[in-house]
Amino acid sequence: MLKAGIVGLPNVGKSTLFNALTRSRKAEAANYPFCTIDPNVGVVVVPDERMYVLQKIAKTTVIIPAAIEFVDIAGLVAGASKGEGLGNQFLANIREVDAIVHVVRCFEDSDVIHTMGGVDPVRDIDIVTTELILSDLDNVQKRIDKTQKKAKSGDKEAQAELTLLERLVPHLNANKPANILPVQEEEAKLLKLFQLLSGKPVLYACNVAESDLVNAEANPFVKKVAEFVKAHHDAAYVPISARIESELIDLPPEEAKAFLKDLGVDDSGVSSLIRSTYGLLGLMTYFTAGEKEVRAWTIRKGWKAPQAAGVIHTDFEKNFIKAEIVSYEDLARLGSIAAARDAGKYRLEGKEYVFADGDVAIFRFGN
């Protein structure tokens, strides 16, 4: 299961958000730095209303949603790349995740201290990004030192690696994260092998006050984050109120919906954040639907039919013959497999078929 790490400066609401995401109180949330020391890990269900439509069509009582893992990582401070605060631990923890959810504080509150003395989300983003880049620069230089000898001997792979590493140095020195370095397809594969911290995909969670959630886009801090991350990180952002979300933890779903409606909000910010993180990880969902259960299966974008079958069982991939496919949209509109067949929307696909998000599938396989 792929992991997303929740990072940010101390006291920006990371642990509160983690508790809301996982509907738990696993992470201690307090008004002082380094409240989270060991990373908390939680498996989080990916909200998907399509499952309830398929449940009615399949006439089943069982649904099994997709899930991803979130890791709540200790707050970072300036100098983390040199071991300040819990820097070494922070960097080690973040190296283990596949994507980053960077929580930035977009609310004023005199009762919650800010380690930098005041609220400035762009400055906070820069602090965290700089520490990741400084750590990467150190690792890139070490890798260059190791690769140069092989490259000089004529090793083609080493030469390609060295070329990319030497391009990375001025890019990182300009305080630009590795994930926005323009690369060709083969270079992108190499870049992943380097496991650079600033090479991981990032989503920014703008933590706003309860009173700002209804019209979060008007919050001046959120506006600054939106402009900055688009221009400098080619990244997306999601406004969220960690405090409100944490208040929903103990409420049944219907009461939680009513609570949000009273606030003038249609959907939980947590739901939006989970779905955005799922996409950030390069994941999508296909479904199987029958009387036994409706199940969401997680696959990588761009996977072909045998790979998609393989997440159910390795034998399905090895002995794949065909996939029976209908899109969720067609099935939901027509109301049954039989109606989808009659309308010509139910089809057989072979090994080269690339799965689309929302496909409903049955696999044919041999012995």
Salt bridges, closest charged atoms under 4 A:
ASP48 OD2 - ARG50 NH2 2.83
GLU69 OE1 - LYS3 NZ 3.85
ASP72 OD1 - LYS14 NZ 3.99
ASP109 OD2 - ARG243 NH2 3.49
ASP124 OD2 - HIS114 NE2 2.98
ASP124 OD1 - ARG123 NH2 2.86
ASP138 OD2 - LYS142 NZ 3.32
GLU161 OE2 - ARG143 NE 2.85
GLU186 OE2 - LYS189 NZ 3.39
GLU187 OE2 - ARG167 NH1 2.88
ASP250 OD2 - ARG25 NH2 2.73
ASP267 OD2 - ARG275 NH2 2.64
ASP315 OD2 - HIS313 ND1 3.82
ASP315 OD1 - LYS318 NZ 3.99
GLU324 OE1 - ARG341 NH2 3.93
GLU324 OE2 - ARG364 NE 3.06
ASP330 OD1 - ARG333 NH2 3.04
GLU349 OE2 - ARG347 NE 2.74
GLU352 OE1 - LYS304 NZ 2.52
ASP357 OD2 - ARG50 NH1 2.96
